[in-house]
Amino acid sequence: MSKRVMYVLLAALAANVYADDWHAWRGPHANGISDETNWNPKGAKTLWTKEMGVGYSSVSVMDGKLYTMGHEPGEEKIGTDTVYCLDAKTGKKIWDHTYSCKTGSYKGPRATPVVEGSNLYTVSREGQVICFEAGSGTVKWETDVLEKTDNENIRWGISSSVVIEGDLLLLNIGDAGMALEKSSGKVVWQSQGKHSYASPVVFDHKGKRCVAIFSTPGLQVVEAKTGKKIDAFDWTTKYDINGADPMVIGDRIFISSGYKHGCAMLDFSSGKLKKVWESDVLMNQFSSSIYIDGYIYGVDGQTKKKGFLRCISAEDGSEQWNMPIGFGSLISAGGKLIALGEGGTLYFAEATPKKYNEISTFETGLAKLCWTPPVLANGIVYCRNDKGTLVAVDVR
């Protein structure tokens, strides 16, 4: 009997060698970092390629299924969005769901599907939030959050993915966010005013669950349960764009914006936001940075222009190194950086502040424009471009 139990356990372990899902925007810890270690970028090869429709939605992977979104432009600027569920290893379609949506400038959906248990949540650029049964694609409920809150859409369309917090779905809608009941789509709390493009970030402060919302006026910190405003920090940018997610580092919050604005570290230990330092060394237009062991790694620069992958000190903002990769996006796993340049090149490097130490590069064949961050899940890196070509790169 003991041998039988041992064999069952070994079989289970073998079946889950790559059991590292990426189920939501910014990954399993909502910080752009995966715990996955059993992968090797030097052996990268293309596994499959799929056309998904134009847009910027990233992917979420859970229990062998991949979820993403694309758009097909139509007449009079009205087209159709499609939510896809694919087999994560083969790219074979399991189900899809299509609905009408305005095409808009920079066509297609921006938000990433989020899966929790048997539910899948999506957000359109026009504010249509849909809850699906993740396995079948059956719609459970739909809510138009702009209509429900009487807020206007922003210039380039809603980009905020939902963030699940207990029984709530949090969104960057209104100048201090909003919350829906995740079981029904009913509005629980809301705010009025101009939102922006980042997704909410939930954190703990002195026993209280808080949310950092990077909206048009700047950084807003609110209570997660009620939406009650705690404090705010003014951070107005050109075109009202705050697109990169705030990053909570202990009692501090890092913010960064493009358009020659810069970055800042804010102290929140007292419950009030106070600036620790400010710099123009790292300007995240909309690509969120990551934090590892006292250092911040991020992409500095503007789309279609010269850009750099940079490492700076979280303590004082001083630059440690930079690498010209053009504009791009970044994640990390197993002590390694995974950056996707907007021209379709994957860069794999050690996550170290000492110097830029490149492990390898890989040409995905996507070409411009790759603005969507890559995803690593179960030994596969998923990358897409704005035209909707999705490539699965095997690094197992």
C-alpha distance (Angstrom), angle and dihedral (degrees) to the residues before:
residue distance angle dihedral
M1 . . .
S2 3.81 . .
K3 3.81 90.9 .
R4 3.80 90.5 50.1
V5 3.81 91.5 51.7
M6 3.80 89.6 48.4
Y7 3.81 92.2 51.9
V8 3.82 91.1 48.6
L9 3.80 90.6 50.8
L10 3.81 92.4 47.9
A11 3.80 90.9 48.8
A12 3.79 90.5 50.5
L13 3.80 91.1 49.7
A14 3.81 91.5 48.6
A15 3.80 91.2 50.6
N16 3.79 90.6 52.6
V17 3.82 100.8 45.4
Y18 3.79 88.1 119.9
A19 3.81 97.2 30.4
D20 3.80 94.1 139.8
D21 3.81 109.8 123.6
W22 3.81 125.5 -171.0
H23 3.79 100.7 -151.7
A24 3.81 103.2 167.9
W25 3.79 146.7 24.0
R26 3.84 108.5 -59.5
G27 3.78 92.1 12.2
P28 3.82 138.8 -95.9
H29 3.83 93.8 -31.4
A30 3.83 97.3 33.6
N31 3.81 89.9 -120.5
G32 3.82 104.3 95.0
I33 3.81 92.2 -102.2
S34 3.81 128.8 114.2
D35 3.81 126.6 -161.1
E36 3.79 88.9 -139.6
T37 3.81 113.6 126.9
N38 3.80 106.7 158.4
W39 3.79 98.8 87.9
N40 3.79 137.0 96.6
P41 3.83 123.1 -152.0
K42 3.81 92.9 -165.5
G43 3.79 90.4 71.7
A44 3.81 95.9 49.4
K45 3.80 117.6 150.3
T46 3.79 135.9 161.9
L47 3.80 111.5 -94.9
W48 3.81 101.1 179.8
T49 3.81 143.0 -24.0
K50 3.81 128.1 -144.8
E51 3.82 136.2 -179.2
M52 3.81 110.8 -130.1
G53 3.82 105.3 168.8
V54 3.79 127.9 -96.3
G55 3.78 121.6 -52.5
Y56 3.78 146.3 82.7
S57 3.80 104.1 -99.0
S58 3.80 113.1 136.4
V59 3.81 122.9 -147.0
S60 3.78 135.9 -98.7
V61 3.79 121.3 -156.1
M62 3.80 126.0 -159.9
D63 3.81 132.3 158.8
G64 3.80 94.4 -10.8
K65 3.81 94.6 -48.8
L66 3.80 127.6 110.1
Y67 3.81 122.8 -153.0
T68 3.80 127.0 -163.7
M69 3.83 142.2 139.0
G70 3.80 139.2 -125.0
H71 3.80 140.4 174.8
E72 3.80 136.2 -132.5
P73 3.84 112.4 -157.3
G74 3.79 116.9 -132.0
E75 3.78 139.8 -177.8
E76 3.82 122.4 -52.6
K77 3.81 91.7 14.7
I78 3.82 92.2 -65.1
G79 3.78 116.5 118.4
T80 3.78 138.5 149.5
D81 3.78 132.7 -88.7
T82 3.79 118.4 -149.4
V83 3.78 126.5 -158.5
Y84 3.81 110.8 -152.4
C85 3.78 133.6 -158.2
L86 3.81 112.7 -167.1
D87 3.75 137.3 174.3
A88 3.81 100.4 -98.0
K89 3.81 94.6 -142.7
T90 3.81 100.3 43.6
G91 3.81 105.9 22.7
K92 3.82 90.1 -127.1
K93 3.81 113.1 152.4
I94 3.80 115.7 -111.0
W95 3.81 97.9 175.6
D96 3.79 142.0 -26.2
H97 3.79 137.6 -164.0
T98 3.81 125.6 -156.2
Y99 3.81 130.9 -162.5
S100 3.80 137.2 165.1
C101 3.81 118.6 -89.9
K102 3.79 136.5 161.6
T103 3.78 113.5 -99.1
G104 3.81 97.0 -142.1
S105 3.79 129.3 170.5
Y106 3.81 113.8 -39.7
K107 3.78 90.1 21.6
G108 3.76 126.5 -118.8
P109 3.82 142.9 22.5
R110 3.78 121.3 -35.4
A111 3.81 103.1 -172.5
T112 3.80 124.4 85.7
P113 3.83 123.2 -127.4
V114 3.81 114.1 -108.8
V115 3.80 121.9 -151.7
E116 3.79 126.9 -161.0
G117 3.78 121.4 170.9
S118 3.80 107.8 -46.9
N119 3.82 94.7 -17.6
L120 3.79 132.0 89.7
Y121 3.82 122.2 -165.6
T122 3.81 125.5 -161.0
V123 3.82 135.5 178.3
S124 3.81 126.5 -155.8
R125 3.82 124.9 -147.4
E126 3.83 85.9 -108.1
G127 3.81 95.4 54.4
Q128 3.79 101.9 -98.6
V129 3.82 107.1 149.0
I130 3.80 114.5 -165.2
C131 3.80 130.4 -172.8
F132 3.82 114.2 -154.6
E133 3.76 134.7 -174.8
A134 3.80 94.9 -109.7
G135 3.79 97.0 -143.1
S136 3.80 99.2 48.6
G137 3.82 106.9 19.4
T138 3.80 92.8 -120.8
V139 3.81 110.7 156.8
K140 3.81 112.4 -121.0
W141 3.82 98.3 179.4
E142 3.82 142.7 -19.8
T143 3.81 131.0 -151.7
D144 3.81 131.4 -175.9
V145 3.80 100.2 -145.8
L146 3.82 95.7 -171.1
E147 3.79 91.0 53.9
K148 3.80 93.3 43.7
T149 3.82 94.2 50.2
D150 3.82 97.9 33.4
N151 3.81 90.8 -126.8
E152 3.80 124.1 142.8
N153 3.78 124.7 -121.7
I154 3.79 118.6 -105.4
R155 3.79 126.4 -115.2
W156 3.83 99.2 -90.3
G157 3.78 99.5 25.5
I158 3.78 135.1 -97.5
S159 3.80 113.1 -48.3
S160 3.81 101.3 169.3
S161 3.79 114.7 117.2
V162 3.80 116.4 -149.5
V163 3.79 116.0 -95.7
I164 3.79 115.1 -151.9
E165 3.80 115.5 -135.6
G166 3.79 112.7 172.9
D167 3.82 106.5 -65.3
L168 3.81 92.5 -10.8
L169 3.79 137.9 87.8
L170 3.82 110.7 -148.6
L171 3.81 123.3 -153.9
N172 3.80 137.6 177.9
I173 3.82 94.1 -117.9
G174 3.80 118.3 133.7
D175 3.80 122.0 14.1
A176 3.84 92.4 -68.8
G177 3.81 102.7 27.9
M178 3.78 134.0 -109.1
A179 3.81 141.0 -119.2
L180 3.79 133.7 -138.0
E181 3.79 128.3 -163.1
K182 3.79 100.5 -108.8
S183 3.82 94.1 -145.9
S184 3.81 95.3 55.6
G185 3.83 111.9 9.5
K186 3.81 90.6 -117.0
V187 3.82 115.1 152.3
V188 3.83 109.9 -109.2
W189 3.80 98.9 176.3
Q190 3.79 135.4 -9.6
S191 3.79 145.8 178.0
Q192 3.78 134.2 -144.4
G193 3.77 125.3 -130.3
K194 3.76 142.0 56.7
H195 3.78 116.6 -32.3
S196 3.80 126.3 -168.1
Y197 3.81 139.8 -147.9
A198 3.83 106.7 -82.5
S199 3.80 123.7 97.5
P200 3.84 122.1 -119.6
V201 3.80 119.6 -93.4
V202 3.82 119.1 -149.2
F203 3.81 122.0 -151.9
D204 3.79 143.0 159.0
H205 3.79 123.1 -108.4
K206 3.81 120.6 178.0
G207 3.79 92.9 -28.4
K208 3.79 94.8 -45.6
R209 3.80 126.7 111.1
C210 3.80 108.6 -127.5
V211 3.79 135.7 -179.2
A212 3.80 127.9 -142.8
I213 3.81 110.2 -148.4
F214 3.83 117.5 -172.2
S215 3.82 101.5 -157.6
T216 3.81 134.2 158.8
P217 3.85 96.0 -77.8
G218 3.81 91.5 47.8
L219 3.80 137.1 -98.9
Q220 3.80 116.8 -5.8
V221 3.81 123.3 -171.8
V222 3.81 115.8 -159.8
E223 3.79 139.1 167.2
A224 3.79 109.7 -91.4
K225 3.79 95.8 -141.0
T226 3.80 99.5 46.7
G227 3.81 108.0 14.7
K228 3.80 89.8 -123.8
K229 3.80 109.1 161.5
I230 3.80 114.9 -115.2
D231 3.81 102.5 175.4
A232 3.80 143.1 -32.4
F233 3.80 138.5 -149.6
D234 3.81 119.7 -152.5
W235 3.81 112.6 -122.5
T236 3.80 110.7 156.0
T237 3.80 116.5 177.1
K238 3.79 139.2 -173.3
Y239 3.82 111.9 -76.3
D240 3.85 87.9 8.6
I241 3.80 90.6 -88.3
N242 3.78 121.0 156.7
G243 3.77 98.7 158.1
A244 3.81 107.6 153.1
D245 3.80 117.0 82.7
P246 3.82 117.4 -109.7
M247 3.80 112.8 -109.0
V248 3.80 120.3 -138.5
I249 3.82 113.6 -148.5
G250 3.80 109.4 179.0
D251 3.81 106.5 -65.3
R252 3.80 92.0 -12.9
I253 3.81 133.1 82.2
F254 3.81 123.7 -151.9
I255 3.82 119.5 -152.3
S256 3.79 129.6 -178.5
S257 3.81 136.3 177.3
G258 3.79 137.4 -179.4
Y259 3.80 131.9 -132.9
K260 3.83 90.8 83.3
H261 3.80 92.3 -60.1
G262 3.81 103.8 117.3
C263 3.79 137.2 -160.9
A264 3.80 140.0 -67.6
M265 3.77 140.8 -167.3
L266 3.80 115.0 -137.5
D267 3.79 127.4 -163.3
F268 3.83 115.6 -136.8
S269 3.81 99.6 169.8
S270 3.81 92.1 114.2
G271 3.80 94.8 44.3
K272 3.81 89.8 -103.6
L273 3.81 124.4 96.7
K274 3.81 111.8 -117.6
K275 3.80 125.3 173.0
V276 3.82 114.9 -115.3
W277 3.80 97.1 177.6
E278 3.80 140.2 -18.7
S279 3.81 129.3 -155.9
D280 3.79 144.0 166.3
V281 3.82 93.4 -142.7
L282 3.83 93.8 99.9
M283 3.79 120.3 35.0
N284 3.83 112.6 176.5
Q285 3.80 106.9 -163.6
F286 3.80 91.4 -171.5
S287 3.80 105.5 -41.4
S288 3.82 107.9 106.6
S289 3.81 120.1 -132.0
I290 3.81 128.0 -131.6
Y291 3.81 131.6 -135.9
I292 3.82 124.0 -139.8
D293 3.82 126.6 171.0
G294 3.79 99.4 -30.6
Y295 3.80 97.8 -35.2
I296 3.80 136.2 94.4
Y297 3.80 121.3 -141.5
G298 3.78 120.0 -166.1
V299 3.79 148.8 138.9
D300 3.80 114.1 -94.9
G301 3.81 119.1 -161.7
Q302 3.76 146.0 45.8
T303 3.79 132.3 -68.9
K304 3.82 115.8 -88.3
K305 3.81 89.7 11.1
K306 3.79 138.7 86.3
G307 3.79 112.1 -59.1
F308 3.78 140.0 172.9
L309 3.77 138.7 -149.0
R310 3.82 102.1 -133.0
C311 3.77 139.7 -172.2
I312 3.80 117.9 -154.6
S313 3.78 135.2 174.2
A314 3.80 114.3 -100.8
E315 3.80 88.7 -150.3
D316 3.81 98.6 62.4
G317 3.82 108.4 -6.4
S318 3.79 94.9 -110.8
E319 3.80 115.7 155.5
Q320 3.81 117.4 -112.6
W321 3.81 99.0 -179.4
N322 3.79 143.6 -28.6
M323 3.78 136.2 -152.0
P324 3.84 123.1 -163.1
I325 3.81 106.7 -127.1
G326 3.81 99.0 143.1
F327 3.77 117.7 -120.5
G328 3.79 114.8 -25.7
S329 3.80 148.7 129.9
L330 3.77 135.5 -100.7
I331 3.81 145.8 -146.8
S332 3.81 133.5 162.5
A333 3.80 139.7 -142.8
G334 3.77 135.1 169.4
G335 3.79 94.8 1.3
K336 3.79 91.9 -52.4
L337 3.80 133.1 111.6
I338 3.80 119.8 -131.9
A339 3.80 111.8 -163.8
L340 3.80 126.3 177.3
G341 3.79 114.9 -156.6
E342 3.79 117.3 -146.8
G343 3.82 88.6 -113.3
G344 3.81 91.8 62.6
T345 3.82 102.0 -98.7
L346 3.81 118.6 136.1
Y347 3.79 114.4 -145.5
F348 3.80 119.8 -160.0
A349 3.82 116.3 -167.7
E350 3.77 141.4 157.4
A351 3.82 114.6 -92.3
T352 3.79 95.7 -125.0
P353 3.81 131.5 130.2
K354 3.82 92.8 -145.8
K355 3.81 96.6 80.2
Y356 3.79 142.6 -38.6
N357 3.80 101.2 -76.8
E358 3.79 109.0 -175.4
I359 3.79 117.9 -156.3
S360 3.79 98.1 -175.2
T361 3.81 145.3 -45.1
F362 3.78 131.2 -130.6
E363 3.80 130.1 -160.2
T364 3.80 108.2 -137.2
G365 3.81 93.3 -170.5
L366 3.81 90.1 -128.5
A367 3.82 98.1 116.0
K368 3.80 121.6 -173.2
L369 2.91 132.6 18.1
C370 3.80 110.5 34.2
W371 3.80 106.7 154.6
T372 3.79 97.9 142.0
P373 3.82 115.1 95.9
P374 3.81 116.5 -114.5
V375 3.79 121.9 -113.5
L376 3.81 128.5 -144.1
A377 3.80 114.9 -155.3
N378 3.80 127.2 161.2
G379 3.79 95.0 -20.1
I380 3.81 96.4 -45.0
V381 3.81 126.7 106.0
Y382 3.81 113.2 -151.3
C383 3.82 119.1 -155.9
R384 3.80 132.8 173.3
N385 3.78 140.2 -178.9
D386 3.79 130.8 -142.3
K387 3.81 91.8 -97.2
G388 3.79 88.5 63.7
T389 3.80 103.1 -106.7
L390 3.81 108.5 147.4
V391 3.82 118.1 -161.9
A392 3.80 126.2 -167.7
V393 3.80 111.9 -152.6
D394 3.81 115.5 -162.1
V395 3.84 113.0 -138.9
R396 3.82 96.8 160.8
